Amino acid sequence: MLLPQIQRIEDELERAIQLDQVQLAISWLATWRWQAGQLRGLLPNENNQRRRLHRSLQASISVAAETKIRLLDPAQASDLVAITNAVRAAIAAVTNELGALAVEYGASTEEGS
């Protein structure tokens, strides 16, 4: 249920960066932190793939917080693309893993039918 929202946040953050909209990027980073935290709480931590996803989610939440702090500092917020490189990579890692997980759930649902 949260997967489309997570993917949308990634897309909207990229759009804010392309438009060089620091405040909008900060807003989407805050939204990411909230939704990623919710997702992390909802996912069971029962196998290696899910443990890896939990670690990726936590890393992305931490990097998003650090990036937000940097963006709030006018002395550092001049190059939005450079400042957001790490958080965009962390978010991409999460959405890539979620894609694989969605396929896994889809396959197990079809087998159970």
C-alpha positions in Angstrom: 0.0 0.0 0.0 2.9 2.4 0.8 4.9 1.4 -2.3 3.3 3.9 -4.7 3.7 6.7 -2.1 7.3 5.8 -1.6 8.0 5.8 -5.4 6.1 9.1 -5.7 8.3 10.7 -3.1 11.4 9.7 -4.9 10.0 11.2 -8.2 8.9 14.4 -6.5 12.3 14.8 -4.8 14.0 14.4 -8.1 11.7 17.0 -9.6 12.4 19.5 -6.8 16.1 19.0 -7.4 15.8 19.5 -11.2 13.9 22.7 -10.5 16.5 23.8 -7.9 13.7 24.2 -5.3 15.5 23.8 -2.0 12.4 24.3 0.2 10.4 21.8 -1.9 13.3 19.3 -1.6 13.3 19.8 2.2 9.6 19.1 2.3 10.0 15.9 0.3 12.9 14.7 2.4 10.7 15.2 5.5 7.9 13.2 3.8 10.4 10.5 2.9 11.5 10.2 6.5 7.9 9.9 7.7 6.8 7.3 5.1 10.1 5.3 5.3 9.7 5.1 9.0 6.1 3.9 8.7 7.1 1.3 6.2 10.0 0.1 8.3 7.6 -0.4 11.2 5.1 -2.3 9.1 7.5 -4.8 7.4 8.4 -7.9 9.2 12.1 -8.4 9.8 12.1 -12.2 9.2 14.6 -13.0 6.5 17.8 -11.7 4.9 16.0 -9.7 2.2 13.8 -7.9 4.7 16.7 -7.3 7.1 18.6 -5.7 4.2 15.5 -3.6 3.4 15.2 -2.5 7.1 18.9 -1.5 7.0 18.4 0.4 3.7 15.3 2.2 5.1 17.1 3.2 8.3 20.1 4.4 6.3 17.9 6.5 4.0 16.1 8.0 6.9 19.4 9.0 8.5 20.8 10.4 5.3 17.6 12.3 4.6 17.9 13.9 8.1 21.5 14.9 7.5 20.7 16.2 4.0 17.8 18.3 5.4 20.2 19.9 7.9 22.7 20.7 5.2 20.0 22.3 3.0 18.8 24.5 5.9 22.3 26.0 6.1 22.4 28.7 3.4 26.2 28.5 3.2 25.9 24.8 2.1 22.6 24.8 0.1 24.1 26.3 -3.1 24.5 23.0 -5.1 21.3 21.0 -4.6 22.4 18.2 -6.9 25.7 17.6 -5.1 24.1 17.9 -1.6 21.4 15.4 -2.4 23.6 12.8 -4.1 23.9 10.5 -1.0 20.2 10.7 -0.1 19.1 10.1 -3.7 21.3 7.0 -3.8 19.9 5.8 -0.4 16.3 6.3 -1.6 17.0 4.5 -4.9 18.4 1.5 -3.0 15.2 1.3 -1.0 12.9 1.6 -4.0 14.9 -1.0 -5.9 14.6 -3.4 -3.0 10.9 -2.6 -2.6 10.4 -3.5 -6.3 12.0 -6.9 -5.7 9.8 -7.4 -2.6 6.7 -6.4 -4.5 7.5 -9.1 -7.1 8.0 -11.6 -4.4 4.7 -10.8 -2.7 3.0 -10.8 -6.1 4.4 -14.3 -6.9 3.4 -15.7 -3.5 -0.1 -14.3 -3.8 -0.5 -15.9 -7.3 0.8 -19.2 -6.0 -1.7 -19.1 -3.1 -4.7 -18.5 -5.4 
